Amino acid sequence: MPRNKPSAEERRKKFEALAFPHMDALYSTALRMARNALDAEDLVQDVYLRAYRFFDKFEQGTNFKAWIFKILTNTFINRYRQKVREPLHTEFDKVEYFYTEAEKERDDKYETRYDEKRYADLFGDEINTALSKLSYDFRAVVILCDIEGFSYKEIAAIIGTPIGTVMSRLSRARQQLQKYLREYAQREGFVKNPK
Amino acid sequence: MSQACKEIQDQLAGYVDQEIEPVRASTISQHLGKCPGCAQEASVQSEVKTLVREHAKQVPAPAHVRAEIRLTLERESSRFGFLSQLRALFQWQPLPAIATTIVLMALSGFAAHFFFPSQAILGGNDVQFVDGSLEGEIICVDCTLMDMTATPYTHDAIHRLGLRCKDGRLWSILPSDQGRELARDPSRFRRQVRLVGHLFQSVRYIEVKEFSLI
């Protein structure tokens, strides 16, 4: 049999060498997008399978991390976003209600020690809580820029918007985060309420 | 807030991240020197960026997710390998290849009954099971078979959980929700458990509905 193409085994090894080092990054991002551990697990597995199937479409020498993150955001939007049922643009006071309901639902559904621990790892502090309350569009740019360290150009390619949109979303997202953190600090009495 | 301030505030992220053209950046610098409101917003941008970077860390993917991904890719890759071989066969000699494939497919139906009775029965319409319970030790089917046959073979994926009953019989655990849940916690390995569920007695598969440690 002619052997001009790499074998399935070689192809898989090559893919794993490129893709496996990003597993923690993909999982963390999936967790922050889906906001629950079971969906995050399914999402990451989906992403790896899709990336593997489309591996021939990946152009060698280009940025693999950006490529696989694009698959992550597309998969999340197409398959999971409806399931998670979140409003497109949100203000914190409106979100509060939605979010506690969603949390309660999740806790009722997946009442396992495992899940709680994992969730606490991520959302144990206020920064993470604040981040999880941002709308998806805002949350995505903060995760990609400030946690994963992508450039604006890469983010624009990943989420499929112009660079200017990345910039304005990021500016507003950070403003919202600060607003939330300030409210939190006031509630907890770290800073005085402005008169 | 003036229109100019609004425009600038939408670009402040790019300004602190140095993702903006130098000409525009120096215009913004000049504006910040004159406008305390925008200067305040610029420091918010860099403060929040630092906070997020320091507090929102990556979370390592759980071991079972890694293992499942590896297994999925292996399965996918063997499927891919089979298809590409089939394709190569068709390019080479279409007619004999088609005939061979049809014969092979017909044969594989019979062969499955002899070699893989479990798949044939569990996957078909004639699924027969009884509800019942089993007690025994949680073990890895692959490791145990290796011990029994003394084969020098290591499986690098996860352990495939099974149950060794007191009569020495090995049972495989179907990947149902509870079966997966059972596999999730490695500390259950080698423990005595009681499993309740559907028993496929002829092939010794159990679909776990409930489990408890004893």
Chai-1 contact restraints between the chains, C-beta under 6 A:
chainA,res_idxA,chainB,res_idxB,connection_type,confidence,min_distance_angstrom,max_distance_angstrom,comment,restraint_id
A,M1,B,A88,contact,1.0,0.0,6.0,A-B,restraint_1
A,A8,B,S77,contact,1.0,0.0,6.0,A-B,restraint_2
A,A8,B,F80,contact,1.0,0.0,6.0,A-B,restraint_3
A,A8,B,G81,contact,1.0,0.0,6.0,A-B,restraint_4
A,R12,B,L73,contact,1.0,0.0,6.0,A-B,restraint_5
A,R12,B,S77,contact,1.0,0.0,6.0,A-B,restraint_6
A,M23,B,A61,contact,1.0,0.0,6.0,A-B,restraint_7
A,D24,B,Q58,contact,1.0,0.0,6.0,A-B,restraint_8
A,D24,B,P60,contact,1.0,0.0,6.0,A-B,restraint_9
A,D24,B,A61,contact,1.0,0.0,6.0,A-B,restraint_10
A,A25,B,Q58,contact,1.0,0.0,6.0,A-B,restraint_11
A,Y27,B,A61,contact,1.0,0.0,6.0,A-B,restraint_12
A,S28,B,Q58,contact,1.0,0.0,6.0,A-B,restraint_13
A,S28,B,V59,contact,1.0,0.0,6.0,A-B,restraint_14
A,E41,B,V65,contact,1.0,0.0,6.0,A-B,restraint_15
A,Q45,B,I69,contact,1.0,0.0,6.0,A-B,restraint_16
A,Y48,B,I69,contact,1.0,0.0,6.0,A-B,restraint_17
A,L49,B,T72,contact,1.0,0.0,6.0,A-B,restraint_18
A,Y52,B,L73,contact,1.0,0.0,6.0,A-B,restraint_19
A,Y52,B,E76,contact,1.0,0.0,6.0,A-B,restraint_20
A,D121,B,V59,contact,1.0,0.0,6.0,A-B,restraint_21
A,L122,B,V59,contact,1.0,0.0,6.0,A-B,restraint_22
A,D125,B,H55,contact,1.0,0.0,6.0,A-B,restraint_23
A,I127,B,L51,contact,1.0,0.0,6.0,A-B,restraint_24
A,I127,B,H55,contact,1.0,0.0,6.0,A-B,restraint_25
A,I127,B,A56,contact,1.0,0.0,6.0,A-B,restraint_26
A,N128,B,A56,contact,1.0,0.0,6.0,A-B,restraint_27
A,D146,B,K49,contact,1.0,0.0,6.0,A-B,restraint_28
A,D146,B,V52,contact,1.0,0.0,6.0,A-B,restraint_29
A,D146,B,R53,contact,1.0,0.0,6.0,A-B,restraint_30
A,I147,B,A56,contact,1.0,0.0,6.0,A-B,restraint_31
A,Y152,B,E19,contact,1.0,0.0,6.0,A-B,restraint_32
A,M167,B,Q11,contact,1.0,0.0,6.0,A-B,restraint_33
A,M167,B,A13,contact,1.0,0.0,6.0,A-B,restraint_34
A,M167,B,G14,contact,1.0,0.0,6.0,A-B,restraint_35
A,S168,B,D10,contact,1.0,0.0,6.0,A-B,restraint_36
A,L170,B,A13,contact,1.0,0.0,6.0,A-B,restraint_37
A,S171,B,D10,contact,1.0,0.0,6.0,A-B,restraint_38
A,S171,B,L12,contact,1.0,0.0,6.0,A-B,restraint_39
A,S171,B,A13,contact,1.0,0.0,6.0,A-B,restraint_40
A,R174,B,Q45,contact,1.0,0.0,6.0,A-B,restraint_41
A,R174,B,V48,contact,1.0,0.0,6.0,A-B,restraint_42
A,L177,B,V48,contact,1.0,0.0,6.0,A-B,restraint_43
A,Q178,B,V44,contact,1.0,0.0,6.0,A-B,restraint_44
A,Q178,B,V48,contact,1.0,0.0,6.0,A-B,restraint_45
